[in-house]
Amino acid sequence: MHRQMDDPIKALMRPLTPTLLLQPLQLVPQPLLEATVARVAQRVLAEPLEDDALALLAGRIMEVVVSNPAFRLRFTLAGDRLRSAGPGPADVTISGTADDFILLAARRVDPDTLFFQRRLRLSGDTELGLTVKNVLDSVAPAELPVPLKRVLALLADRLHST
């Protein structure tokens, strides 16, 4: 009898929880982590950036605070490029758990639901925060790189099964 082989990504991730998988991000130097995330976001958000949908972020700082595991990402818009933001106070901060950000990125939960349930919190410039949220909400999952989409789906499935 021929046994079908497991999906290698699924097999690799089987013993990992989202929190355990993301913990190494705490060890990555913040500028490198932010630059990497900004490059992926630049690709995913190419159309909204071209349409100036994030123009309100120009010269301002958006901070994403992730808990469990804990790390921060700070971004700004310089010209038409998302960049790691330098020091200074954030104009807007969006905070939540890694699990909730995974569910959001995998499109398993609506961002408004997370905000209304206070699982995602917004502080600072509300207009800027809502602009960013609406742009992110308009991005089709198909625009994510395939490996990232698969990992997010597997993590979201793991979260829904616990």
C-alpha positions in Angstrom: 0.0 0.0 0.0 1.4 3.4 -1.0 1.2 6.0 1.8 0.9 9.6 0.8 3.8 11.7 2.1 3.1 14.6 4.5 3.4 18.1 3.2 7.0 19.0 4.3 6.0 22.4 5.7 3.2 20.9 7.6 5.4 18.1 9.0 8.1 20.6 10.0 5.6 22.8 11.8 3.6 20.1 13.5 5.4 20.3 16.8 5.6 24.1 16.8 3.1 26.5 18.4 2.9 30.1 16.9 4.5 31.5 20.0 7.4 29.1 19.9 7.9 29.6 16.2 8.0 33.4 16.6 10.3 33.5 19.7 13.5 33.6 17.6 12.3 37.0 16.3 13.2 38.4 19.7 16.9 37.6 19.0 17.0 39.4 15.6 18.3 42.9 15.8 15.4 45.3 15.5 16.7 47.2 12.5 17.2 44.0 10.6 13.8 42.6 11.5 12.1 45.9 10.6 13.9 46.2 7.3 12.9 42.6 6.4 9.3 43.2 7.3 9.3 46.5 5.5 10.6 44.8 2.3 7.8 42.1 2.4 5.2 44.8 3.2 6.5 46.9 0.3 5.7 44.0 -2.1 2.4 43.2 -0.5 1.3 46.8 -0.4 2.7 47.8 -3.8 -0.7 48.9 -5.2 -1.9 50.9 -2.2 1.5 52.6 -2.0 1.3 53.4 -5.7 -2.2 54.9 -5.2 -0.9 57.0 -2.2 -3.3 55.2 0.1 -0.7 55.4 2.9 0.4 59.0 2.2 -0.7 60.0 5.7 2.2 57.8 7.0 4.8 60.0 5.2 7.3 61.3 7.8 5.4 59.8 10.6 6.0 56.7 12.8 3.7 53.7 13.1 4.7 51.2 15.8 3.4 47.6 15.9 3.8 46.1 19.4 3.5 42.3 19.5 3.2 40.4 22.8 3.8 36.8 23.4 6.6 36.7 22.2 7.4 40.4 22.7 8.9 42.6 20.0 8.2 46.0 18.4 8.3 47.1 14.8 8.5 50.7 13.8 7.8 52.0 10.3 7.6 55.2 8.3 6.9 56.1 4.7 9.8 57.8 3.0 8.9 58.8 -0.6 7.1 55.7 -1.9 9.0 53.3 0.3 8.2 51.7 3.7 11.2 52.0 5.9 12.3 51.2 9.4 11.6 54.2 11.5 14.3 55.8 13.6 14.0 56.9 17.2 11.3 59.2 18.4 7.7 58.9 19.7 5.3 56.9 17.6 2.4 58.8 16.0 0.3 55.6 16.2 0.7 52.3 17.9 -1.2 49.1 17.2 -0.7 46.4 19.8 -1.9 42.8 20.2 -0.7 39.3 20.7 1.2 37.4 18.0 -1.7 35.0 17.8 -4.2 37.8 16.9 -1.8 39.3 14.3 -1.4 35.8 12.8 -5.2 35.3 12.6 -5.6 38.8 11.1 -2.8 38.2 8.5 -4.3 34.8 7.6 -7.8 36.4 7.2 -9.3 34.2 9.8 -10.7 37.1 11.7 -11.9 40.6 10.8 -9.8 43.5 12.2 -12.9 45.3 13.4 -13.8 42.3 15.5 -10.3 42.3 17.1 -10.6 46.0 17.9 -14.1 45.7 19.3 -13.1 42.8 21.5 -10.0 44.9 22.6 -7.7 42.2 21.4 -6.0 44.7 19.1 -5.5 48.2 20.6 -4.9 51.4 18.8 -3.4 54.5 20.5 -2.1 57.8 19.2 -3.4 59.3 15.9 -6.6 57.4 15.4 -7.0 58.7 11.8 -3.6 57.4 10.8 -4.3 54.1 12.6 -7.6 53.6 10.8 -6.1 54.5 7.5 -3.4 51.8 7.9 -6.0 49.3 9.1 -8.3 50.0 6.1 -5.3 49.7 3.7 -4.3 46.4 5.3 -7.9 45.2 5.2 -8.1 45.9 1.5 -5.1 43.7 0.6 -6.1 40.4 -0.9 -4.5 37.3 0.6 -3.3 36.3 -2.9 -0.9 39.2 -2.7 1.1 37.6 0.0 4.1 35.5 -1.0 3.1 31.9 -1.3 5.4 30.5 1.5 4.3 33.2 3.9 0.6 32.5 3.0 1.1 28.8 3.7 2.9 29.3 7.0 0.2 31.8 8.1 -2.6 29.4 7.2 -0.9 26.5 9.1 -0.4 28.7 12.2 -4.0 30.0 12.0 -5.2 26.4 11.7 -3.1 25.5 14.8 -4.7 28.4 16.7 -8.2 27.4 15.8 -7.5 23.8 16.9 -6.4 24.7 20.4 
